[in-house]
Amino acid sequence: MNYLAKLLTSGAIRETPKKVIECVADEIHFSAGITIMEAGAGQGEITQAILERHKQNIPFTYYAFEIDEEACQHLSASFPQITLVQQSVFDFEQHLPNNQQLDYFVSSIPLSFYKREAIETFLEKVKHHLKPSGKVIIVFTAAWLMPLFKKQFSKLSSQAFFSLPPYFMIVAEKE
């Protein structure tokens, strides 16, 4: 994928570093019936790492949101076991049947492109749709977002990855 050509939609100038991808996938623990939602699935680097940890006999639901048409074609061909939604994740709750709750919400969308109020509203919706003890895992490059995450989630851990640009990851659990 040509990241620079799609900077305004992907928010990325390069592929997510392998170490970040592995740390995200390490947070997912498969059990029968879990529901995972991924925002900004891109070319499926994180999707693939998560699915590689899946044991074949455990049923699960996986929603992947992506707005780039080329990326969606790749995701659809590569991961037939996921439910792919080609639209903004900001209205994700419309795709949850019977107000289904999530075990994991994974995001690598460029939140720094949005206004503070939109980010706060989005995080509130994510928190609302998490099961008790559900996890939010967010990968980002804008350190100024950290106070917004801390405002929404009191049980939060963070990690920095030294690369260009620097990457950060938060893992927050719903209380």
N, C-alpha and C positions, 0 to 999 in steps of 0.2 A: 504494500500500500504506500502511496506517495503521501506521507504525513503532512508535509508543508502545503501541498495543494489543497488539503482538506482541513487545514488548521482551524478555520472558523466553525466547523461543525464538530470535529473530533476533539479539538483543544489540545491535541498532542503533536509534538514535533518529532517524536520517535516512538518505536515500540516500547511498551512497558518492560522495564528490566526483569530478567528471569527471576532474580531474587525476590522482587516485589510480588510477582505472580505466584511463586511458591509459597510465600508467606500468607497471601490471601487464601490460597487453596488449603493450606494447613489449618485454617480456622474452621473449615467446613467438616462436620462430622455426620456422616450419613446414618440415618436410622429410618425405619419403615415409615413411609408417608410424609417425609419432610418436604417442605416447599421452599425453593430458592428462587429469588428474583435477582437478575443481574441487569444493571443499568449501564448502557454504553458498552455493549458486548464487542463492538469493533470486529476484528478479524477472528475473535474467539480464543485468544491466547489464555485468558483467565478461565473461560468456559472449559477449554480442553483440560487445563490443569485440575479443575474441580471434578470434571467427569471422570478423569483417570483414577480418582480415588473412590469412585462408586463401585460397589459390589453388585454384580449383575442381578442378584435375586432380591434386592431391596427396592420396592417401588418408591418413586419420588416424583415431584412436579418441579419443573424448571422453566421459568419465564425469562426470556432474554429480550431486552429492549435495545433497539438500534435504529437510528434514523437514516444512516447512509445506505443507499440502495445497493451499491456494489458489495458492501460488507454483509448486508442481509442475504444476498445471493450466496455468498461464501458460507455464512452461518447455516443457512437452510440445507445446503448440500453436505456440509461437514457434520452437522449435529441434528439428525432427524428426530432424536429423542426429546428435544426441547420445544417449547412453545415460543415461537419467534413473533415479536410484535414490532412492526416497522413504524414506530412513531415515538414521540417524546415520552419519556418515562414520568414526566410531571403529572400525568393523569393515569398513573398505573392502576389505581384502585378500580377503574372501570373494567379492568380485565381480570379481576379476582372474582370468581363465581361465589355467590352466597357470602360475600364479605369475608372470604377466606383470609386467614392470617398467615404470616410468613415466619419461617424459622430463621432464614438468612436473607439479608438484603445486601447485595454487593454492588458497589458503584465505582466507576472510574470516569464518570461524565465530568466535563469541565465546569464545575460549579462556580468557579471564579468568573465565568462569563455572565452570570446572572446577578440581579440586584439582591441585596441583603434580605429584603422582605420575602422575595420569591424563594430564596434558599431556606429561610426559617420556616415558611409555610410547608415547603417540600419535606423538610426534616420532621416536622410535626406529623405529617401524614404517614411518613415511613414509620415513625415511632408508634403511632396509633395502630398500624396494621401488623406490627410485630407481635408474635406470641410472647407470653411472659418468658423471660430468659432468652428470647430471640436475639440474634446478633445483627448489627449493622457493621459492614466492613467497607470503608471508603478509602480509595486511593486518590491522592490529589497532589498538586505541585504548588499550590498557593498557601503558604503558611498562615496568612491572615485569616483563613477559614477556621482555624483551630478554636477560637473563642465561640464561634457559632455552634460547633459540635459540642463543646463543653457545656454550653447553655442548655442544650437539649438532652444530653446524656451524662448523668453523674457517674455512672460506672463505665469509664472510658480509659483505654490505654492507647498509646501512640508510639509510632516507630518512624525513624527517619532513615532514608537510604541515600547514601552519598553517590550521586550520579549527576549528570548534566541533562536536563535540569534536576535539581534535588526532588526526590519523591518522598511523600509522607503517607502513612497509613494509620487510620484509627480503627479500633475495634471497640464497639460499644454494645453493652448488653442492656436489654430492657429490664427494668426492675419490676 
